[in-house]
Amino acid sequence: HHVYVPGRDFNADSIGICLEGDFSQYRPTQVQIDSLVALTQGLQTMLSIPFDRIYLLRDLDPTTASPGESFPVAAYNRSLYRSY
């Protein structure tokens, strides 16, 4: 399981994306961010995924800090499509 949330099996109908690195201490590289944004936007377009259905792991599981305090959450969220 990528993520466990009692009462909701996100693994059954979700796509999990993993970046390599320890983002509790280090920011992802620009190549990682650019690739993540391109992949996420592509999935949004292809599968009609609205912005409000895209989560970080810590949004679903408050016991984890993933993707880490150095992950640029605000910049990532600004890059996603709000509608299409």
Secondary structure, 3 states (H helix, E strand, C coil): CCCCECCECHHHHCCCCCCCCCCCCCCCCHHHHHHHHHHHHHHHHHHCCCHHHCCCHHHHCCCCCCCCCCCCHHHHHHHCCCCC
